[in-house]
Each structure stands twice: as C-alpha cells, then as structure tokens.
Amino acid sequence: MSKVLVAEDDPDIRDLVVFKLEQAGHEVVEVGDGLGALAAVEGDDLPDLVVLDVAMPGLSGLDVCRQMRADPRTKGLLIILLTAQAQETDVERGFAVGADDYVIKPFSPRELVSRVQSLLARSRT
C-alpha cells in the first residue's frame, strides 16, 4: 500500500480525491493548505506521492513543490500538481518547479488515480 499526501483547500475536491485514492487501496493523509503539506513531510514517515493543488491560501502548490525539491529529504518525492490553470505557460511553470505530472481541473477522478498508480509503478522499477 502506498502513502499519498493530498493538499487541497477545497473540501469537496479534497474529499473526492481522498475517497478515490482510498478506494484504490492507498493510505491517504489530507491537508488543506501548503503549510500543512510541508508540515506533513517533516517527520520520518514520508509519503510515496504528493498531490498538490496549485492555488492554495498561504503557500501555493508551486511554492510547496519548489521547497520540497530544494530539501534533500523530500526532493525525490513524486509530485502531481492539480489545478484549474490550464494555459501552456502554467503547465510549463509546474514542470519547471519539479512536478512529475500536471492534472487540470475539472478532472476525472479515475484518471487521477490512474496517473498516481502509473507514477508509483514507474518509481518502483
């Protein structure tokens, strides 16, 4: 079972993502903002993958991704950005800060789970 951290400020979207990931057999830790995401990776029990909403209050998902990539302990975490920002420059910016994947809202919950599972499978080979 993989551990997934979900950082999403919209409770309805967060609940849906958590439900679908748990249904797929993942252990999920959920937080509502960027500071919560950084706090969730401070301990020794790191997640296998992080799903970050880009537009969160306080620290954005881009800021969190950038900070995780700069920290030797978390630089190797798999990160998926989840956002309504769909312009080509937005996607480029997401990958430039170190995201492994970029999912645009509105999204298919099944597609998100598939992307999570695909990244996890590739990281284990």
Secondary structure as UniProt FT lines:
FT   STRAND          3..7
FT   HELIX           11..23
FT   TURN            24..25
FT   STRAND          27..31
FT   HELIX           34..40
FT   STRAND          49..53
FT   HELIX           61..70
FT   TURN            72..76
FT   STRAND          78..83
FT   HELIX           88..96
FT   TURN            97..98
FT   STRAND          101..104
FT   HELIX           109..123
//
